C-alpha cells in the first residue's frame, strides 16, 4: 500500500517517526512535506494528502499537526476523504474497520513517539469489514457528502 504523509510545522517533530513506522511495516511512502520546521499552514498539507488519495497516488494518508484537529477538519472537507483523529489504538483500527477512514490524523503535541507508532501500525493493519451495517452507514455518509457538494 502507498501511504501519503504530510505535516505542518507543529507536526514536524513526529513526521520522522511516521515515515519510519510506515517503511518498517513494508508500505511505500509518498512524502508530501513539510520538509522543515518553518511555519506553514496545515490546510495546504491536508489538501496534498487528500489529492494524492483522490488521484489514486496513495491508498491512505497520515496527517500530523500540533493537535491533529485542524488537519482532520481540513481533510474532511475533501470529497472521498474520511479522516479520523485518533489518540488510542482502538480508535485507530476501529475507525478503519467500521468507518473506512483513509486518513489518520495525529497531534504531535498530544501523542508521544511510542504511542504514535502504535496508532500508525493499528491504522495500517486494519481493513474495512464490509459488514452490512457498516456499508449501510458509510453509504449514508457518502450521500451526505454528495449532497453538500452539489
Sine and cosine of phi, psi and omega as CSV:
sin_phi,cos_phi,sin_psi,cos_psi,sin_omega,cos_omega
0.00,0.00,0.61,-0.79,0.09,-1.00
-0.99,-0.14,0.75,-0.66,-0.06,-1.00
-0.87,-0.49,0.85,-0.53,0.08,-1.00
-1.00,0.09,0.74,-0.68,-0.02,-1.00
-0.79,-0.61,0.73,-0.69,0.07,-1.00
-0.50,-0.87,0.35,-0.94,0.01,-1.00
-0.47,-0.88,0.31,-0.95,0.21,-0.98
-0.99,-0.15,-0.15,-0.99,-0.03,-1.00
-0.89,0.45,-0.53,0.85,0.03,-1.00
-0.93,0.37,-0.50,0.87,0.01,-1.00
-1.00,-0.03,-0.17,0.99,-0.08,-1.00
-0.80,0.59,-0.65,0.76,-0.01,-1.00
-0.88,0.48,-0.38,0.92,-0.04,-1.00
-0.99,-0.16,-0.16,0.99,-0.09,-1.00
-0.89,0.45,-0.67,0.74,0.00,-1.00
-0.86,0.51,-0.64,0.77,0.06,-1.00
-0.87,0.49,-0.72,0.70,-0.01,-1.00
-0.87,0.48,-0.72,0.70,0.02,-1.00
-0.86,0.51,-0.70,0.71,-0.03,-1.00
-0.90,0.44,-0.72,0.70,-0.04,-1.00
-0.91,0.42,-0.69,0.73,0.00,-1.00
-0.90,0.44,-0.68,0.73,0.01,-1.00
-0.91,0.42,-0.69,0.72,0.01,-1.00
-0.90,0.44,-0.46,0.89,0.03,-1.00
-0.98,0.17,-0.04,1.00,0.09,-1.00
1.00,0.04,0.32,0.95,0.00,-1.00
-0.98,-0.21,0.40,-0.91,0.09,-1.00
-0.99,0.17,0.48,-0.88,-0.03,-1.00
-0.87,-0.48,0.68,-0.73,0.18,-0.98
-0.90,-0.44,0.98,-0.18,-0.08,-1.00
-1.00,0.05,0.92,-0.40,-0.08,-1.00
-0.96,-0.29,0.27,0.96,0.05,-1.00
1.00,-0.07,-0.11,-0.99,-0.19,0.98
-0.92,0.40,0.41,-0.91,-0.07,-1.00
-0.96,-0.29,0.01,1.00,0.09,-1.00
-0.60,-0.80,0.13,-0.99,0.04,-1.00
-1.00,-0.02,0.21,0.98,0.05,-1.00
-0.91,0.41,0.60,-0.80,-0.03,-1.00
-0.84,0.54,0.75,-0.66,0.04,-1.00
-0.62,-0.79,0.12,-0.99,-0.04,-1.00
-0.97,-0.22,0.84,-0.54,-0.05,-1.00
-0.84,0.54,-0.54,0.84,0.00,-1.00
-0.87,0.49,-0.51,0.86,0.02,-1.00
-0.90,0.44,-0.60,0.80,-0.03,-1.00
-0.99,0.15,-0.55,0.84,0.11,-0.99
-0.89,0.46,-0.68,0.74,0.04,-1.00
-0.88,0.47,-0.68,0.73,-0.02,-1.00
-0.87,0.49,-0.70,0.71,0.02,-1.00
-0.92,0.38,-0.70,0.71,0.01,-1.00
-0.86,0.50,-0.70,0.72,0.01,-1.00
-0.91,0.41,-0.59,0.81,0.05,-1.00
-0.88,0.48,-0.64,0.77,0.03,-1.00
-0.95,0.31,-0.72,0.70,0.01,-1.00
-0.85,0.53,-0.61,0.79,-0.05,-1.00
-1.00,0.04,0.04,1.00,0.03,-1.00
0.97,0.23,0.24,0.97,0.03,-1.00
-0.99,0.16,-0.29,0.96,0.04,-1.00
-0.52,-0.86,0.50,-0.87,0.05,-1.00
-1.00,-0.01,-0.52,0.85,0.00,-1.00
-0.63,-0.77,0.23,-0.97,0.00,-1.00
-0.65,-0.76,0.37,-0.93,0.12,-0.99
-0.76,-0.65,0.81,-0.58,0.03,-1.00
-0.88,-0.47,0.71,-0.71,-0.02,-1.00
-0.76,-0.64,0.82,-0.57,0.16,-0.99
-0.73,-0.69,-0.17,-0.99,-0.06,-1.00
-0.86,0.52,-0.81,0.59,-0.01,-1.00
-0.98,-0.21,-0.37,0.93,-0.11,-0.99
1.00,0.00,-0.31,0.95,-0.09,-1.00
-0.94,0.33,-0.78,0.63,-0.04,-1.00
-0.86,0.51,-0.72,0.70,0.01,-1.00
-0.88,0.48,-0.63,0.78,0.00,-1.00
-0.92,0.40,-0.72,0.69,0.01,-1.00
-0.86,0.50,-0.75,0.67,-0.04,-1.00
-0.89,0.46,-0.72,0.70,-0.03,-1.00
-0.88,0.47,-0.61,0.79,-0.03,-1.00
-0.95,0.31,-0.09,1.00,0.09,-1.00
-0.99,0.15,-0.17,0.98,-0.08,-1.00
-0.99,-0.11,0.69,-0.73,0.00,-1.00
-0.85,0.52,0.78,-0.63,0.07,-1.00
0.99,0.10,-0.04,1.00,0.01,-1.00
-0.98,-0.18,0.79,-0.62,0.06,-1.00
-0.83,-0.55,0.99,-0.13,-0.06,-1.00
-0.98,-0.17,0.60,-0.80,0.03,-1.00
-0.76,-0.65,0.73,-0.69,0.08,-1.00
-1.00,0.01,0.87,-0.49,-0.08,-1.00
-0.80,-0.60,0.72,-0.69,0.06,-1.00
-0.84,-0.55,0.09,1.00,0.05,-1.00
-0.63,-0.78,0.45,-0.89,-0.10,-1.00
-0.92,0.38,-0.54,0.84,0.03,-1.00
-0.86,0.51,-0.77,0.64,0.00,-1.00
-0.88,0.47,-0.60,0.80,-0.05,-1.00
-0.90,0.44,-0.58,0.82,0.04,-1.00
-1.00,-0.06,-0.60,0.80,-0.03,-1.00
-0.90,0.44,-0.57,0.82,0.00,-1.00
-0.91,0.42,-0.52,0.85,0.10,-1.00
-0.97,0.23,-0.74,0.67,-0.08,-1.00
-0.89,0.46,-0.64,0.77,-0.08,-1.00
-0.97,-0.22,-0.57,0.82,-0.12,-0.99
-0.93,-0.36,-0.05,1.00,0.04,-1.00
0.82,0.57,0.65,0.76,0.05,-1.00
-0.90,0.44,0.54,-0.84,0.04,-1.00
-0.87,-0.49,-0.02,1.00,0.07,-1.00
-0.72,-0.70,0.80,-0.59,0.10,-1.00
-0.99,-0.12,0.80,-0.60,0.05,-1.00
-0.95,-0.32,0.70,-0.72,-0.03,-1.00
-0.77,-0.63,0.55,-0.84,0.09,-1.00
-0.97,-0.23,0.93,-0.36,-0.05,-1.00
-0.91,0.42,-0.41,0.91,0.03,-1.00
-1.00,0.00,-0.01,1.00,-0.07,-1.00
-0.94,-0.34,-0.72,0.70,-0.05,-1.00
-0.95,-0.31,0.56,-0.83,0.06,-1.00
-1.00,0.08,0.05,-1.00,-0.06,-1.00
-0.86,0.51,-0.74,0.67,-0.06,-1.00
-0.91,0.41,-0.70,0.71,0.03,-1.00
-0.90,0.43,-0.66,0.76,0.04,-1.00
-0.85,0.53,-0.68,0.73,0.02,-1.00
-0.88,0.47,-0.68,0.73,0.04,-1.00
-0.90,0.44,-0.67,0.74,-0.01,-1.00
-0.90,0.44,-0.68,0.73,0.01,-1.00
-0.91,0.42,-0.70,0.72,0.02,-1.00
-0.89,0.46,-0.66,0.76,0.02,-1.00
-0.90,0.44,-0.69,0.72,0.02,-1.00
-0.88,0.47,-0.76,0.65,-0.06,-1.00
-0.94,0.34,-0.48,0.88,-0.03,-1.00
-0.99,0.12,-0.15,0.99,-0.07,-1.00
-1.00,-0.06,0.45,-0.89,0.06,-1.00
-0.74,-0.67,0.53,-0.85,0.09,-1.00
-0.88,0.47,0.71,-0.70,-0.10,-0.99
-0.97,0.24,-0.39,0.92,-0.08,-1.00
0.89,0.46,0.29,0.96,0.09,-1.00
-0.91,0.42,0.56,-0.83,-0.11,-0.99
-0.79,0.61,-0.71,0.71,-0.06,-1.00
-0.91,0.41,-0.57,0.82,0.01,-1.00
-0.97,0.25,-0.62,0.79,0.07,-1.00
-0.89,0.46,-0.70,0.72,0.01,-1.00
-0.87,0.50,-0.74,0.68,-0.02,-1.00
-0.91,0.41,-0.66,0.75,0.03,-1.00
-0.90,0.44,-0.59,0.81,0.07,-1.00
-0.87,0.49,-0.62,0.78,0.04,-1.00
-0.92,0.38,-0.63,0.78,0.05,-1.00
-0.90,0.45,-0.70,0.71,0.01,-1.00
-0.90,0.44,-0.60,0.80,0.05,-1.00
-0.90,0.43,-0.64,0.77,0.07,-1.00
-0.87,0.49,-0.69,0.72,-0.01,-1.00
-0.89,0.46,-0.71,0.71,0.00,-1.00
-0.89,0.45,-0.68,0.73,-0.01,-1.00
-0.90,0.44,-0.61,0.80,-0.04,-1.00
-0.97,0.26,-0.30,0.95,0.00,-1.00
-0.99,-0.16,0.03,1.00,0.01,-1.00
-0.95,0.31,0.00,0.00,0.00,0.00
